[in-house]
Amino acid sequence: TPEGPNIGLINSLATFARVNKYGFIESPYRKIIDGKVTTEVIYLSAMEESKHYVAQANSSLDAEGRLSEEFVVCRHAGEVLMAPRDHVDLMDVSPKQLVSVAAALIPFLENDGANRALMGSNMQRQAVPLVRAEAPFVGTGMESIVA
């Protein structure tokens, strides 16, 4: 989103998000059935997501693919809370799905201040291709996908 008087008027889609046939933005989630994280991915709108307990993508799993902690940090009805693992029914597909592709290209984004991340994301959108491309010294793993 731009800075200044137009802040909040222009937005970018989050990574892995899509727009459905009705114009609603949907995000992907992995289903959790009987405590086990499956490979099945479903897309939900924000209204549909608020009905579920959604674990973070980097939640710890045991060898069988089950949530290993007794209580899991998750989202439910717009709140972040600790819920018993048997309440959790969905999991984010990636930690990067919360930010745009431009923001996902910023290394160590979680350690940046909000204003610095906003400026970095805006600069990423203005980038042009290089005549002689070189691999970055520090990357996020998204470079090959975006290129």
VOKE-882774 format. One line per 3 residues: number of its first residue (from 1); for each residue x, y, z of N, C-alpha, C, CB. Coordinates in steps of 0.001 Angstrom, whole numbers, plus 500000, padded with zeros to 6 digits. Atoms other than C-alpha are relative to their C-alpha. Glycine has a CB too. Layout:
REM residues N
NUM> X,Y,Z,X,Y,Z,X,Y,Z,X,Y,Z ~ ...
REM end
This chain:
REM residues 147
1> 500846,498828,500000,500000,500000,500000,500896,501242,500000,499035,499994,501224 ~ 499149,498815,500061,501383,503466,499233,500000,500768,501320,499546,500913,498871 ~ 499934,499125,498835,502474,505935,501867,499346,501322,499636,501475,500211,500474
4> 500585,498694,500263,500915,509378,502219,498486,499953,499965,500520,500547,498701 ~ 501470,499898,499980,497301,510349,501433,499284,498783,499410,499573,501231,499245 ~ 500641,501170,500617,496615,507170,499400,500220,498717,500795,500519,499811,498591
7> 499705,501198,499216,497598,504795,502206,498729,499166,500194,500610,500384,501374 ~ 501127,500911,499845,495314,501767,502316,499087,499886,498798,499204,500417,501149 ~ 500887,500033,501166,493714,502439,498918,500430,498969,498967,499945,501365,499355
10> 499477,500976,500951,495956,500149,496874,500591,498851,500807,501074,500641,499039 ~ 499537,501162,499250,496556,496629,498167,500561,498952,499053,498862,499405,500842 ~ 499456,501118,500760,498459,493555,496999,499421,498709,500559,501557,499983,500053
13> 500455,501308,499536,497247,489969,497165,501084,499351,500843,499623,499090,498810 ~ 499055,500761,499203,498864,487824,499812,500526,498830,499164,499338,499495,501315 ~ 499400,501134,500692,501148,485014,498658,499051,498801,500080,501391,499650,500610
16> 500848,501187,500155,499159,481938,497485,498505,500310,500007,500303,499020,501094 ~ 501426,499654,499991,495830,483859,497657,499452,499979,498580,499772,501391,500644 ~ 500664,499954,501303,493309,483756,494830,498668,500736,500164,499781,498555,499421
19> 501309,499346,500008,490120,485566,493864,499012,499006,499401,500023,501363,499185 ~ 500965,500987,500503,487096,483278,493495,499051,500628,498985,499198,499394,501162 ~ 500878,499522,501071,484346,483588,490882,499032,501085,500459,499220,498846,499427
22> 500878,498952,499475,482338,485894,493178,500769,501262,500383,499237,499481,501206 ~ 499181,498833,499694,485249,488310,493679,500551,500039,501414,499213,501219,499765 ~ 499468,500050,498639,486157,487224,497223,501416,499436,499982,499090,499148,500916
25> 498629,500500,499877,489796,486699,498183,499974,498763,500891,500963,501099,500585 ~ 499920,501245,499244,490524,483162,499373,501454,499641,500253,499284,498858,499254 ~ 498659,500451,499634,493581,481761,501153,499994,498487,500162,500484,500689,501302
28> 499940,501459,499884,494778,478138,501173,500310,499541,501431,501052,499448,499046 ~ 499768,500600,498687,494744,475939,504284,500086,498492,499844,498879,500387,501004 ~ 499919,501459,499952,495736,472345,505016,499008,499506,501047,501457,499516,500327
31> 500969,500564,499064,493049,470235,506666,500710,499189,501081,498979,499120,499255 ~ 499541,500847,498904,493660,468612,510043,498835,499087,500356,500483,500852,501249 ~ 501050,500987,499734,491642,465409,510474,500487,499063,501098,499627,499199,498703
34> 499644,500822,498834,491718,463547,513810,501393,500348,500517,499932,498505,499642 ~ 498721,499537,499470,494715,465628,514866,501175,499866,499057,500303,499270,501227 ~ 498906,500197,500949,496781,464732,511794,499877,500992,498846,500006,498547,499465
37> 499978,499032,501094,497789,467363,509231,500051,499239,498680,501216,500976,500132 ~ 500067,500686,501289,496810,466171,505751,500644,500857,498914,498536,499673,499631 ~ 499474,499244,501143,498122,467213,502346,498878,500665,499215,500807,499081,499077
40> 501143,499396,500691,494602,468223,501257,499957,501498,500286,498671,499325,500436 ~ 500033,498540,499878,494433,471969,500601,498623,500499,499591,501109,500665,499129 ~ 501277,499369,500320,491198,473956,500715,500190,501511,500042,498875,499546,500990
43> 499951,498537,500027,490627,477644,499960,498768,500544,500713,500077,500538,498532 ~ 501091,499395,499251,488523,479753,502332,500090,501518,499961,500008,499508,501444 ~ 500041,498539,499877,487416,483377,502448,500215,500365,501469,498637,500584,499467
46> 499780,499542,498627,488019,485474,505574,498804,499668,500890,500268,501510,500021 ~ 501199,500324,499204,484415,484936,506712,499958,498517,500348,498720,500395,499237 ~ 499998,501440,499745,484718,481162,506349,501117,499626,500969,500154,499220,498683
49> 498859,500306,499131,488138,481131,508043,499692,500302,501458,501227,500789,499560 ~ 500263,499584,498616,486791,482900,511139,499246,498938,500801,499207,501297,500007 ~ 500729,501075,499319,484693,479800,511956,500923,498867,500444,498915,499446,499086
52> 499072,501097,499739,487797,477576,512198,501126,500434,500933,500580,499475,498689 ~ 498772,499779,499243,490795,477234,514495,501151,499702,499041,500068,499093,501308 ~ 498956,500129,501016,493783,477833,512193,501373,500097,500659,499843,501089,498904
55> 498646,500020,499453,497293,476835,513313,500968,500659,499027,500446,498556,500306 ~ 498970,499413,500846,500398,478583,512028,500707,498901,499218,501013,500806,500845 ~ 499338,500977,500868,502315,476870,509232,501246,499406,500644,500369,500645,498678
58> 498771,500497,499375,505426,476528,511400,499743,499371,501370,501005,501133,500140 ~ 500298,500719,498759,503636,474768,514286,500739,498669,499984,498461,499780,500174 ~ 499197,501224,499954,505663,471792,515482,499117,498759,499851,500794,499929,501318
61> 500693,501261,500270,504592,468353,514249,500883,498844,500434,499629,499873,498497 ~ 499214,501184,499679,505644,464897,515397,500280,499205,498723,499267,499120,501044 ~ 499607,500805,501163,506925,462124,513093,498796,499525,499182,500813,498797,500456
64> 501203,500464,500693,503353,461083,512212,499201,501136,499376,499121,499236,500956 ~ 500702,498861,500574,502327,464601,511147,498888,500542,500877,499439,499624,498684 ~ 500988,499476,499056,500298,465395,514262,500593,501191,500748,499544,498897,500999
67> 499533,498867,499203,500488,468622,516254,500612,499463,501288,498834,500999,500305 ~ 499286,500590,498868,503058,467879,518962,499753,500715,501326,501467,499993,499713 ~ 500232,499248,498762,502205,470606,521495,498570,499781,500491,500269,501511,499781
70> 501335,500154,499412,499264,470246,523899,499103,501188,499657,500104,499845,501525 ~ 500707,498779,500388,498229,473874,523218,500726,500635,498826,499897,500999,501193 ~ 499439,499500,501253,498761,475478,519805,499580,501456,499802,499541,499125,498796
73> 500329,498622,500354,498962,479144,518808,499195,499959,498710,501292,500887,499842 ~ 500849,500028,501190,496116,479665,516347,499127,501250,499934,499121,498734,499993 ~ 500948,498903,500210,493619,482157,514935,498586,499429,500036,500274,500739,498643
76> 501414,500384,499997,489895,481968,515600,499170,501257,500189,499691,498948,501121 ~ 500913,498853,499933,487206,484606,514952,500759,501319,500124,499040,499842,501179 ~ 499241,498756,500011,489839,487291,514346,500921,500194,501183,499075,501131,499937
79> 499138,499910,498821,491725,486607,517590,501124,498978,499902,499183,499783,501295 ~ 498897,500948,499884,495097,484961,518197,499948,499439,501410,501395,500674,499693 ~ 500134,500621,498687,494893,482454,521033,500716,498663,500053,498532,499818,500353
82> 499456,501338,499794,496274,479249,522508,498802,499063,500151,500963,499939,501267 ~ 501131,500929,499966,493834,476416,521796,500513,498575,500167,499144,500123,498711 ~ 499604,501409,499924,493959,472712,522667,500139,499427,498591,498969,499179,500823
85> 499721,500503,501355,495344,470760,519721,498819,499269,499381,501193,499077,500030 ~ 501151,500692,500589,492114,468757,519326,498930,500964,499494,499389,499059,501018 ~ 500917,498993,500545,490232,472035,518590,500439,500479,498612,499904,501194,500954
88> 499439,499446,501235,492523,472951,515682,499589,499129,498816,501550,500103,500090 ~ 500459,500778,501149,491073,471930,512307,500607,500428,498672,498522,500090,499905 ~ 499322,499558,501219,493134,473889,509738,501397,500498,500341,499189,501107,499286
91> 498638,499496,499831,496751,474919,509225,500378,500800,498765,501011,498837,500241 ~ 499500,499225,501132,498322,477621,507056,500918,499124,499154,500748,501274,500485 ~ 499124,500796,500861,500162,476175,504038,501443,500485,500045,499495,500034,498569
94> 498652,499438,499986,503167,478496,504426,500045,501209,500922,500449,500389,498574 ~ 499878,498775,499204,504468,481148,506820,499958,501255,499130,501294,499976,500805 ~ 499971,498856,500910,504771,483411,503754,498611,500405,499507,500881,499686,498816
97> 501317,499690,500553,501035,483332,502981,499365,501224,500649,499085,498811,500159 ~ 500548,498823,499330,500435,486256,505349,500429,501304,499354,500408,500003,501441 ~ 499468,498777,500613,502407,488734,503225,499940,499896,498479,501456,500258,500464
100> 499998,499994,501464,502533,489768,499554,501292,499382,499479,499832,501439,499455 ~ 498798,500560,500618,505057,488311,497126,501161,500981,500134,499747,499663,498512 ~ 498946,498991,499870,506997,491598,497227,500582,499992,501409,499456,501399,499660
103> 499512,500036,498620,507227,491437,501027,500703,498679,500298,498841,500214,500983 ~ 499376,501304,499780,508131,487720,500902,501425,499951,499465,499171,498909,499349 ~ 498637,499943,500536,511292,488675,498981,500967,500737,500923,499990,500668,498642
106> 499142,499262,499071,512634,490713,501924,500561,499019,501024,499212,501157,500707 ~ 499409,500922,499022,515118,488622,503949,499779,500491,501428,501502,499830,499732 ~ 500176,499719,498571,514466,488470,507700,498903,501029,500249,501311,500492,500604
109> 501118,499059,499887,511160,490332,507324,499461,500072,501422,498882,499605,499046 ~ 500559,500029,498648,510058,489240,510801,500801,500850,500982,499935,498572,500502 ~ 499163,499170,499129,512930,491276,512291,499998,501466,499599,501415,499484,499998
112> 500082,498607,500451,512120,494491,510388,498848,500712,500692,499827,500070,498468 ~ 501118,499191,499529,509993,497321,511684,498944,500093,498913,500475,501408,500418 ~ 501108,499950,500953,506607,497792,510027,500246,501023,498897,498701,500323,500722
115> 499762,498967,501014,507587,501034,508258,501107,499594,499038,500354,501327,500667 ~ 498898,500448,500857,510846,499559,506964,499520,498899,499053,501189,499493,500858 ~ 500540,501067,500852,509008,496480,505655,499090,500580,498924,499227,498967,500847
118> 500877,499349,500975,506420,498712,503950,500814,500660,498897,499104,501039,500688 ~ 499150,499345,501007,509140,500747,502228,500701,498965,499126,501044,500911,500680 ~ 499337,501052,500762,510995,497578,501203,499064,499323,499021,500582,498975,500932
121> 500997,500614,500873,507841,496035,499772,499663,500912,498828,498733,499667,500789 ~ 500274,499042,501079,507078,499197,497794,501157,500076,499017,499720,501389,500577 ~ 498832,499967,500896,510628,499254,496422,500079,498735,499151,501297,500165,500813
124> 499986,501256,500754,510331,495588,495378,499059,500078,498795,499599,498822,500911 ~ 500966,499896,501096,507289,496427,493243,500503,500896,498877,498677,500529,500520 ~ 499461,499095,501010,509304,499104,491402,501245,499436,499329,500318,501341,500623
127> 498764,500575,500526,512222,496785,490614,499860,499653,498518,500388,498750,500798 ~ 499953,500362,501416,513221,496197,486984,501004,498864,499821,500382,501233,499110 ~ 499064,501105,500220,515038,493166,485534,501418,500504,499743,499536,499142,498826
130> 498598,499666,500230,518827,493206,485451,500440,499511,498626,500892,499391,501097 ~ 499443,500431,501281,520766,492999,482194,500834,498743,500222,500859,501129,499352 ~ 499201,501170,499625,523235,490583,483826,499604,499599,501414,501544,500297,499905
133> 500515,500405,498693,521395,488865,486652,501048,499232,500793,498742,499150,499837 ~ 499113,500710,499083,523349,487626,489666,499169,499465,501154,501146,500927,500518 ~ 500689,500557,498836,522268,485429,492545,500246,500903,501203,500478,498544,500293
136> 499800,499154,498816,521715,487372,495776,500874,499291,501036,498641,500383,500626 ~ 499214,500580,498908,524074,486869,498716,499071,499430,501075,500950,501062,500613 ~ 500989,500426,499012,521073,486580,501049,498641,499977,499305,499987,500953,501261
139> 501304,500113,500650,517697,485350,499817,498979,499364,500918,500112,499195,498717 ~ 501087,500579,499210,514367,484011,501025,499505,498675,499433,498848,500974,500083 ~ 500495,501201,500655,513823,481120,498606,498879,500278,499018,499531,499023,501024
142> 501090,499628,500912,511102,482980,496706,500534,500559,498683,499080,501029,500665 ~ 499444,499339,501183,513480,484491,494130,499781,499193,498728,501481,500249,500192 ~ 500153,500820,501210,513350,481562,491695,498532,499892,499582,500583,498596,500229
145> 501428,500075,500308,509546,481456,491922,499533,501277,499318,499183,499752,501276 ~ 500419,498702,500525,509161,485169,491179,500650,500291,498654,500340,501107,500992 ~ 499235,499669,501211,511793,485333,488442,499410,499466,498743,501373,499501,500117
REM end
